[in-house]
Amino acid sequence: MLVQALKDQGVDTVFGYPGGAVLPIYDEVFQQNDIKHVLVRHEQGAVHAAEGYARSTGRPGVVLVTSGPGATNAVTGLTDALMDSIPIVVFTGQVPTFMIGSDAFQEADTVGITRPCTKHNWLVKDTDKLSGVIHEAFHVATSGRPGPVLVDIPKDVQFATGTYTKPAPTASHYQPRMKGDIEEITELVAAMEKAKRPVFYTGGGVINSGPAASQLLRELVDATGFPITSTLMGLGSYPASGKNWLGMLGMHGLYEANLAMHDCDLLINIGARFDDRITGRIDAFSPKSIKAHIDIDPSSINKVIKTDIPIVGDVAHVLEDLLKIWKARGRKTNVESVAKWHMKINEWRKVDCLAYTDSKKSIKPQHAVARLEALTKGHDRYICTEVGQHQMWAAQYLGFEDPNRWMTSGGLGTMGYGFPASIGVQMAHPDALVINVAGEASWLMNMQEMGTAVQYRLPVKQFILNNERLGMVRQWQELLHGERYSHSWSEALPDFVKLAEAFGAKGILCSDPADLDDAIMEMINHDGPVIFDCLVEKHENCFPMIPSGKAHNEMLLGEAETQGVIDAKGSVLV
Amino acid sequence: MSALHIKKGASKHSAYNLRPTFSDVNERHTLALLVENEPGVLARVIGLFSGRGYNIESLTVAEVDHTGHLSRITIVTTGTPQVIEQIKAQLGRIVPVHEVHDLTVEGSSVERELAMLKVVGDGDKRVEALRLADIFRANVVDSTLGSFVFEITGAPEKIDAFADLMRPLGLAEVARTGVAALLRGE
């Protein structure tokens, strides 16, 4: 019945790991050919792979794991998907209903454990209700603000036969509002007509809303000529090559983007949530601006930053109405002032905040990412990352032209996310170039998935910036903890080339800047999974940086400014 | 109406008029939720309050519509206006929560709580307890030669006042139901 429900939901790929409590379902999976099952090597990997699949396609990712440890291993992935609003549906086996509560073998209170880390979850005790719950689960995961859901199915319910019901989208009482309030939208249009220093601040909500939202955003930005910046999650919704593009904002965002946020007089938040990585010090955040906020989730509004023009609705729907109203009112903007605003921004741009001192002796990590960008730009390319310095360098030095091309763990900051995510992306896009920009420490957290990549011949490229350090931790220890590098380096790293070969994949080692281009080309051209061990400068710090507890206009641009910049109040922040 | 408040009858899908008029003063609000009567729904509500660090002063829950499978949860909470708005919005996100009402802003409402108090004593104290119970219109639901159990219904403040009076007279135990509340009028 579960397999039939998945087919009716249009599922083509499931990431999973079998075990005692899901054997009846695996037996059904065995006897059909419509749905591909990908055997991961750890349940956390299954959930991240499903996230990668979901983010690169816009369709929900599906996971099937067993009870007890299978479910608890999925918890990190569920929390990651909840924080980043990624639609995934996780099915867990459970001990038979008559054994629930008896501390049975591989029993865990799965719905209890996953209640705070899912959008919703269900324990199905009646086979007749199973298909209805599954359809509802897909509906909840994908509508409104998307998120992870979990369906816990006891083994006796899996064995029993019941009546199957077809999906019916109107059956659910859960119907989030899509259209924004016209009065509020009109008020925003009026503010846009008058604004002297406007800026668009976009987030993952634009991407979650679907390709139409990105199209409408591009039309709006190009028609108004307003500058646009984006969060880590929103990269690609407006092209990096676009003329109004400021680059990413936030803690490691670009100088021009952060100063534009600080000095603007109209801030238009589209599908972002004023995360603390973005705002820095709340009381000094964008002090001179009127703030508009478009979000499908009413709880995002006024959660962190007071909003003057709140608009609850789906980004695509709201932008469509916004454009209509703006056009109907005569396509007005304050052209002269906005042109002056662009001149001001261009002055900030001249600071060239991403400049770094290159080296002929060692590979600078920024250089490695910049070369990766140059050599893969024309490809049908998807980028994943792990979490840390490499993630920020990837966000800074790679250009994203389209949505759904950038998979990174934003809210939860999960080390070990990128590799399994790249597997999920490659499953969805078999012919594309899928690269995971990684740090060696993050990558090792889910390295067992090499087995999956090799088994399914997924040519994922693991581009590891290896500094033999937990780079971001090391950077904070340098800035905050008197250069006492407590446990932030690894003394026993594997030989990544041999590791690749042990799994039956290809390994490439590169330590000389002169060899870098050839090595990257070798990686791209190899038809199969590659571990690229890029030995980079070990003590490079990631700049620009807004230190904890500081405002956007107090950012650090380079090494010379880093001593004693974080005060006692800022040091308690993470 | 005040710009901060969700319109009367607003459910989670039309949370408009979210204009901020934030102050730092703590307010006491009574919220009424209509929720699907399914396992775990109370845990979701309580987990939200503990997970996000909100206060619960009192909470009552019972099924109110058997055919519609709906329960009503009444929560009394305190917080700044911004926190109260967040609580309502976060409650509205919970999938089995059908409606969120803020009785404190949607109009005047009646609030009642039931309490039982055991008072142990003899002589004058016993007589005085009975006399005060009469003034508060509390009923005696159990009696021994050395004790009474009083049942009292009213606003929480009335029950507080009654309990305060009983304390020197030998108050031994209190059981309170928490607040149930309804909007006045139609």
Interface residues (C-beta under 8 A of the other chain):
Chain A: V111 G112 R115 P116 K119 H120 L123 V140 R145 H173 Y174 Q175 P176 R177 D181 E184 D297 P298 S299 I301 N302 K303 K306 T307 D308 P310 V312
Chain B: K12 H13 S14 A15 Y16 L18 R19 P20 F22 E36 P39 G40 A43 R44 G47 G51 Q82 E85 Q86 A89 Q90 G92 R93 I94 V95 P96 H98
